[in-house]
């Protein structure tokens, strides 16, 4: 086929995407509010008391208050059920499976995942006059060398549009165990310790996991105060309530639900402390605050504690210690972190902007964390380049209450093993027989091999994803599969010039069904 014909066909494939709802392209900017983006780590939807209702037993007064002052999205989803891919999507407006990371997460010494030439939310805002900072857990690769720990870091947050960075390289259970400020370790990791079972590595002598959260709070308060006269973007990716569970002595035992409940309560305290600074400095009225999480609650937190740091991932049964006491981190949804089911990626998302976002409001829009990039561009009244924010849709119409039409054509999800799901309207299609993660049935298990190779759920009547309707509606399976194939082929899921993915995309991770007949013959 002639190259020109290929381009024309790709353009035709994109035509239906034009239905995506957003503000008018020539709409004037609303202004330059400050943006505080608080990203909790492994916080489940039901961990926020006002969202979990009677099935939530952990007190979160600051998050609840934020929800009463702003808008809660009841169908916000991370693009992945684990953290590195979600963070990539937040900062780039692009699904992470378009990058070289096709499954799993990065480690503390991994190379950078964000390409040098890729526009980030921080770079976009910086270009438009914002001071930018990342204070917290990076987990997107720094290119650190274990042999040259005294060398400057050249591929970290400062290379991705952030004026200032203070935090840790990855999760608190991954070496190097040390704070980093801009391009240097705050204290050289000259010791070697095992702060988490099986993960021994370079450690700063004075570093302790229990100090991370309070330190991030203090650094954030100081930075906000220093930049209160200037439009700013503070990306605050907290390390909690991710393992190692490390509540300080002030919070130990407060929840009655073990270290996990205590750590969620301390996370809520951290949110409240940062919000207080906005109020004290007179910045609350002109600050868009977002509170969310990178994925669902980890299934192993029910038994992990700082008193027993040797415990490791134990699958879906561990969280039952919380659920036995009436606390359900995934609310009514099936699964947890790592899974393709909603419990893996349906997350809290609360946005407050006094005078612009209606207090105490809710939105049922089906949206994704990948939508921050387009939202910021819409807020500023600028157009994104064709090679930026390829999967991002502006949330501003929903935030401002100017539309009740669907903002997105569909949303794509990814599990830890790289299994795909696509959600459109009432239907969610999962291209795997298993959980795609840590819950049962696990990928490749005997139980999974007895199931249909795909799952289709009607999410309006079956939010627990228990009744697989792939045999009943093969036409919906075919339609959604083709839509996902199109998104992959054109390198984007929004209107625009086709782009290239960074790597070849393998659509089926657990085996492709032979044909529609397979769906009709296999049992549920």
C-alpha positions in Angstrom: 0.0 0.0 0.0 1.2 3.5 -0.8 2.3 5.4 2.3 -0.1 8.2 1.5 -3.0 5.7 1.5 -2.0 4.4 4.9 -2.1 7.9 6.3 -5.6 8.5 4.8 -6.9 5.2 6.3 -5.5 6.2 9.7 -7.2 9.6 9.5 -10.5 7.9 8.6 -10.1 5.7 11.6 -9.8 8.7 13.8 -12.9 10.4 12.6 -15.3 9.0 15.2 -13.0 10.3 17.9 -14.1 13.8 17.1 -17.2 13.2 19.2 -15.1 13.7 22.4 -16.5 16.6 24.4 -14.4 19.5 25.6 -14.6 23.3 25.8 -14.5 25.2 22.6 -11.0 25.2 21.1 -11.0 29.0 21.0 -12.3 29.4 24.5 -10.5 32.1 26.5 -8.4 31.0 29.5 -10.2 31.0 32.8 -7.2 32.4 34.6 -4.2 31.0 36.3 -5.2 29.3 39.6 -2.6 27.6 41.6 -2.7 23.8 41.2 -2.1 21.5 44.2 -2.2 17.8 43.0 -2.1 15.4 45.9 -1.5 11.8 44.8 -1.9 9.2 47.6 -0.2 5.9 47.1 -2.4 2.8 47.1 -5.4 4.5 48.7 -8.5 2.7 47.8 -11.8 4.3 46.9 -13.4 3.0 50.1 -10.5 4.1 52.3 -12.0 7.7 52.1 -14.8 7.6 54.7 -17.3 9.7 52.9 -16.9 7.6 49.7 -17.0 4.2 51.4 -20.0 5.0 53.5 -21.1 2.3 55.9 -18.4 0.0 54.5 -15.6 2.4 55.5 -14.3 2.3 59.1 -11.4 4.6 58.9 -11.8 8.3 59.9 -10.7 10.7 57.1 -12.1 14.1 58.3 -9.8 16.2 56.0 -10.6 14.3 52.9 -14.3 14.3 53.8 -14.2 18.1 54.3 -12.5 18.5 50.9 -15.2 16.5 49.3 -17.9 18.7 51.0 -16.2 21.8 49.6 -15.7 20.5 46.0 -16.6 17.8 43.5 -16.3 14.0 43.8 -15.8 11.9 40.7 -17.4 8.5 41.3 -16.0 6.9 38.2 -12.4 8.1 38.1 -9.9 5.5 37.1 -6.1 5.2 37.0 -4.8 4.1 33.6 -3.1 1.2 35.3 -3.6 -0.9 38.4 -0.1 -0.2 39.6 1.9 3.0 40.3 4.6 3.7 37.8 2.3 3.5 34.7 -0.3 5.7 36.4 2.3 8.3 37.3 3.5 8.3 33.7 -0.1 8.9 32.5 -0.7 11.7 35.0 2.3 13.7 33.9 2.2 13.0 30.1 -1.5 12.7 29.2 -0.6 9.4 27.5 -1.4 5.8 28.3 1.7 4.2 29.8 1.4 1.1 27.6 2.5 3.2 24.7 5.9 3.5 26.4 8.5 0.8 26.8 6.9 -0.3 30.1 4.4 -3.0 29.1 4.0 -4.6 32.5 5.0 -4.2 36.1 6.7 -1.1 37.6 10.1 0.5 37.7 12.6 0.1 40.5 14.7 2.8 42.4 17.6 2.4 40.0 15.6 2.1 36.7 16.3 4.3 33.7 13.9 7.2 33.1 10.5 6.3 31.6 9.6 9.8 30.3 11.5 10.5 27.1 13.4 13.8 27.2 11.5 15.3 24.3 8.0 14.5 25.8 5.9 17.4 27.1 4.8 17.0 30.7 2.1 18.8 32.7 4.9 20.5 34.7 6.6 21.7 31.5 3.3 22.9 30.0 2.6 24.9 33.2 6.1 26.2 33.4 5.9 27.5 29.9 2.8 29.4 30.9 4.4 31.2 33.9 4.0 28.7 36.7 6.5 27.8 39.4 6.6 24.0 39.5 7.6 21.5 42.2 7.5 17.8 42.8 7.7 16.8 46.5 7.3 13.1 47.1 7.7 9.7 45.5 8.9 9.9 41.9 9.0 6.3 40.7 9.5 7.2 37.0 13.2 6.4 36.8 16.1 8.6 37.6 18.9 6.8 35.8 20.8 6.4 39.0 24.0 4.4 39.0 24.8 2.3 42.1 28.5 2.8 41.2 28.3 6.6 41.1 25.9 7.6 43.8 27.7 10.9 44.2 27.1 11.9 40.6 24.5 14.5 39.8 21.1 13.2 38.7 20.5 14.4 35.1 17.2 12.7 34.2 14.9 13.3 37.2 12.0 15.6 37.8 14.1 18.7 37.1 14.5 17.4 33.5 10.7 17.0 33.2 9.6 20.6 33.9 9.9 20.8 37.6 11.8 23.7 39.1 12.2 21.9 42.4 12.2 18.3 43.5 12.5 16.8 47.0 11.6 13.2 47.7 12.5 9.6 47.1 13.4 7.8 43.9 10.6 5.1 44.0 8.4 3.4 46.6 9.7 3.5 50.2 10.3 -0.3 50.0 12.8 0.1 47.2 16.5 1.2 47.4 18.1 3.6 47.4 16.8 4.5 50.8 17.6 8.2 50.9 16.1 11.6 50.3 16.9 13.4 47.0 16.8 17.2 46.6 16.9 18.4 43.0 19.9 16.5 41.4 21.6 15.3 44.6 21.1 13.0 47.5 20.4 15.1 50.6 22.5 12.6 52.6 24.8 10.2 50.8 23.6 6.6 50.9 26.8 5.3 52.3 25.3 2.5 54.4 23.7 -0.7 53.1 20.5 -1.9 54.7 17.5 -4.1 54.1 14.5 -1.9 55.0 12.2 -4.3 53.2 12.5 -8.0 52.9 14.7 -9.0 50.0 15.5 -5.4 49.0 18.9 -4.6 50.4 20.6 -1.6 49.1 22.3 1.8 49.5 20.9 3.7 52.5 21.5 7.1 54.0 22.6 6.6 57.6 20.0 8.9 59.0 17.1 7.8 56.7 14.0 6.2 58.3 10.8 5.2 56.5 8.7 6.7 59.4 10.1 10.1 58.7 9.1 10.3 55.0 5.5 11.4 55.2 6.1 14.1 57.9 9.1 15.4 55.9 7.1 15.7 52.7 4.4 17.6 54.5 6.9 20.1 56.0 8.7 20.6 52.7 5.4 21.2 50.9 4.3 23.8 53.5 7.6 25.7 53.1 7.6 25.6 49.3 4.0 26.9 49.1 4.8 29.7 51.5 7.8 30.7 49.4 5.7 30.8 46.2 2.5 32.3 47.4 3.0 35.5 45.3 3.3 33.5 42.1 1.1 31.0 40.2 2.3 27.5 41.2 1.9 23.8 40.5 2.8 21.5 43.4 2.7 17.8 42.5 2.6 16.1 45.8 2.9 12.3 45.3 2.8 11.0 48.9 4.5 7.7 49.9 1.5 6.6 51.9 -0.4 4.4 52.7 1.8 2.2 50.5 4.0 -0.3 52.4 6.1 -0.3 54.4 3.3 0.7 56.7 5.0 3.3 59.0 2.6 5.4 61.0 4.3 7.7 63.5 3.8 7.2 67.2 1.2 9.9 67.2 -1.0 7.8 64.9 -0.1 4.3 66.0 -3.2 2.5 67.2 -5.6 5.3 66.4 -7.8 3.5 63.8 -8.4 0.2 65.6 -7.6 -1.4 62.2 -3.9 -2.0 62.5 -1.1 -0.1 60.9 -2.9 0.2 57.6 -5.8 2.1 59.1 -3.4 4.2 61.2 -1.4 5.1 58.1 -4.5 6.1 56.2 -5.4 8.4 59.1 -2.0 9.9 59.1 -2.3 10.4 55.3 -5.5 12.3 55.9 -3.6 14.4 58.5 -1.0 15.2 55.9 -3.6 16.3 53.4 -5.1 18.6 56.1 -1.8 20.1 57.0 -1.1 21.1 53.4 -4.6 22.5 53.0 -4.1 24.6 56.2 -1.2 26.4 54.5 -3.3 27.4 51.6 -5.9 28.9 54.0 -3.3 30.6 56.2 -1.7 32.2 53.2 -5.0 33.3 51.7 -4.5 31.0 48.7 -7.4 28.6 49.1 -9.8 30.7 46.9 -7.5 30.7 44.0 -6.2 27.1 44.2 -7.5 24.1 42.3 -6.9 21.2 44.7 -7.0 17.6 43.5 -6.9 14.7 45.8 -6.5 11.2 44.2 -4.6 7.9 44.3 -2.4 6.1 41.8 -4.4 2.8 42.0 -6.5 0.7 44.4 -5.6 -0.6 47.8 -2.9 -3.2 47.9 -4.4 -6.6 48.9 -1.5 -7.5 51.3 -2.0 -4.5 53.7 -4.3 -6.4 56.0 -1.4 -8.3 57.6 1.6 -6.1 57.0 2.8 -4.0 59.8 5.9 -2.2 60.9 6.2 -4.8 63.7 6.6 -7.5 61.1 8.4 -6.0 58.2 9.4 -9.4 56.8 5.9 -10.1 55.5 5.6 -9.8 51.8 2.8 -9.9 49.2 0.3 -12.6 50.1 -2.5 -12.2 47.6 -6.1 -11.3 48.0 -6.7 -13.0 51.4 -4.5 -10.6 53.4 -6.9 -7.7 53.1 -9.7 -9.9 54.5 -8.4 -8.9 58.0 -9.7 -5.4 57.2 -12.9 -6.6 55.6 -13.7 -8.9 58.5 -13.8 -5.7 60.6 -16.2 -4.0 58.2 -13.7 -2.0 56.2 -13.8 -2.5 52.4 -11.0 -0.5 50.6 -12.5 -1.3 47.2 -16.0 -0.3 48.3 -18.4 -2.4 46.2 -16.0 -3.3 43.5 -14.1 -6.5 42.8 -10.3 -6.8 43.1 -7.5 -4.7 44.5 -4.2 -3.1 43.3 -2.7 -4.9 40.3 -6.1 -6.3 39.1 -7.9 -5.5 35.9 -11.2 -5.4 37.9 -12.4 -2.0 39.1 -10.9 -2.5 42.6 -7.5 -2.2 40.9 -8.0 1.1 39.3 -11.2 2.9 40.4 -9.9 5.5 42.8 -10.9 8.5 44.9 -10.8 11.8 43.0 -11.9 15.0 44.7 -11.4 18.5 43.2 -12.0 21.8 45.0 -11.9 25.3 43.5 -14.0 27.7 45.4 -16.3 29.8 43.3 -15.8 27.6 40.2 -16.5 24.1 41.3 -19.9 23.6 43.1 -19.4 22.6 46.7 -20.7 19.1 47.7 -21.2 18.1 44.0 -20.7 14.8 42.3 -19.8 13.7 38.8 -20.5 10.3 37.3 -18.4 10.9 34.2 -16.2 8.0 33.2 -12.7 9.6 33.3 -9.1 8.8 33.8 -6.0 10.2 35.6 -4.5 10.6 32.1 -6.9 13.6 31.7 -4.8 16.1 33.7 -2.8 17.3 30.7 -5.8 18.3 28.6 -7.5 19.8 31.6 -4.5 22.1 32.2 -4.3 23.1 28.6 -8.0 23.8 28.6 -7.7 25.9 31.8 -4.9 28.0 30.2 -6.7 28.2 26.8 -3.7 26.7 24.9 -3.6 24.0 22.3 -1.5 20.9 22.9 1.0 19.9 20.2 0.0 16.8 18.2 2.6 14.7 19.9 1.5 15.5 23.5 -1.4 14.4 25.6 -2.5 11.8 23.0 -5.0 10.2 25.4 -6.0 13.1 27.5 -9.4 14.7 27.6 -10.3 17.9 29.5 -12.3 17.5 32.7 -13.0 21.2 32.9 -16.6 21.0 31.5 -17.4 18.5 34.2 -15.6 20.5 36.9 -17.4 23.7 36.0 -20.8 22.0 35.4 -21.1 23.2 31.8 -22.0 19.8 30.3 -23.5 16.5 31.3 -22.5 14.8 28.0 -19.9 12.1 28.1 -16.4 13.6 28.0 -14.7 10.5 26.7 -15.5 8.0 24.0 -13.9 5.2 26.2 -11.3 4.6 28.8 -8.5 2.0 28.6 -7.1 0.2 31.7 -4.0 -2.0 32.2 -3.2 -4.6 34.9 0.2 -5.4 36.4 0.8 -8.2 33.9 -0.2 -5.9 31.0 -3.7 -7.2 30.4 -6.0 -4.7 28.7 -9.5 -3.6 29.4 -11.6 -1.0 27.6 -14.7 0.6 29.2 -17.4 2.4 27.1 -20.8 3.4 28.4 -22.2 0.5 30.4 -19.8 -2.1 29.0 -16.4 -3.1 30.2 -14.3 -5.6 28.2 -11.3 -7.4 29.7 -8.9 -9.2 27.4 -8.0 -11.9 29.9 -9.6 -14.8 31.7 -8.0 -14.0 35.1 -7.6 -11.0 37.4 -4.5 -9.9 35.4 -3.0 -9.3 38.8 -2.7 -10.8 42.3 -6.2 -11.8 43.0 -7.7 -15.2 42.3 -7.9 -16.6 39.7 -4.3 -15.5 38.9 -2.9 -15.3 35.3 -1.9 -18.7 34.0 -3.6 -20.6 36.9 -5.5 -23.8 36.4 -8.7 -21.9 37.5 -8.1 -19.2 34.9 -7.6 -21.8 32.1 -11.1 -23.1 32.7 -12.7 -19.7 32.1 -13.5 -17.9 28.9 -10.4 -16.1 27.5 -12.2 -12.7 27.8 -14.6 -11.0 30.2 -17.5 -8.7 29.4 -19.4 -6.9 32.2 -22.5 -4.6 32.2 -21.2 -2.1 34.8 -24.6 -0.5 35.3 -26.1 -3.6 36.9 -23.0 -5.6 37.8 -20.3 -3.3 39.4 -18.9 -6.3 41.2 -18.0 -7.9 37.8 -19.4 -11.3 38.6 -21.6 -12.1 35.5 -19.5 -12.6 32.4 -21.7 -11.7 29.4 -19.1 -12.3 26.6 -21.2 -15.3 25.2 -24.4 -13.3 25.3 -23.0 -10.2 23.5 -20.3 -11.2 21.0 -21.1 -8.1 19.0 -20.1 -5.9 21.9 -17.0 -7.9 22.4 -16.1 -7.4 18.7 -16.9 -3.7 18.7 -14.9 -2.8 21.8 -12.0 -5.0 20.6 -11.9 -3.1 17.3 -12.0 0.2 19.2 -9.0 -0.8 21.3 -7.2 -2.0 18.2 -7.8 1.4 16.6 -6.5 3.3 19.7 -3.3 1.2 19.5 -2.9 1.5 15.7 -3.1 5.3 15.5 -1.1 6.0 18.7 -3.8 8.0 20.3 -7.4 7.9 21.6 -8.2 11.6 21.0 -8.6 13.6 17.8 -5.4 14.5 16.1 -2.6 13.5 13.9 -1.7 9.8 14.3 1.4 9.1 16.5 3.8 6.3 17.1 3.9 4.1 20.1 7.3 3.6 21.7 7.2 -0.2 21.4 5.2 -2.9 19.8 1.9 -3.5 21.7 0.9 -7.1 22.4 -2.9 -6.9 22.8 -3.5 -10.4 24.2 -1.4 -11.4 27.3 -3.1 -14.6 28.1 -4.0 -16.0 24.7 -6.3 -14.8 21.9 -9.6 -16.5 21.4 -9.9 -18.2 18.0 -13.2 -16.6 17.0 -16.6 -15.7 18.3 -17.5 -19.4 18.4 -15.0 -19.8 21.2 -17.0 -17.4 23.3 -20.2 -19.3 22.8 -18.8 -22.7 23.7 -16.7 -21.8 26.7 -18.5 -21.8 30.1 -18.7 -18.9 32.5 
